[in-house]
Amino acid sequence: SSMANIKSQKKRNRQTVKRYAHNKALRSELKTREKAVLDAAEAGDAAKAVELLRDAQKRIDMAASKGVLHSNTAARRTSRLTRRVRSTVA
């Protein structure tokens, strides 16, 4: 953040840094969970894949509701994950 002179802008910068870190952590967690789902699906572990998918879906929806992800992005990711799990499980 640049050196601001105005008090409110200093606070804004602090908030932005904090929020950026938080959102980054959430996005990273989502990627990890998605990877876990795909790995389980690739391994042919249907039960585990479905369980992980449900968990990932919950987290993705939560991120969307908090504004970390756009709702369409969340829908697309969920849809793709579900499709991948279905194709490997079936």
Buried (B, 14 or more C-beta within 10 A) or exposed (E): EEEEEEEEEEEEBEEEEEEEEEBEEBEEEBEEBBEBBBEBBEEEBBEBBBEBBEEBBEBBBBBBEEEBBEEEEBBEBBEEBBEBBEEBBE
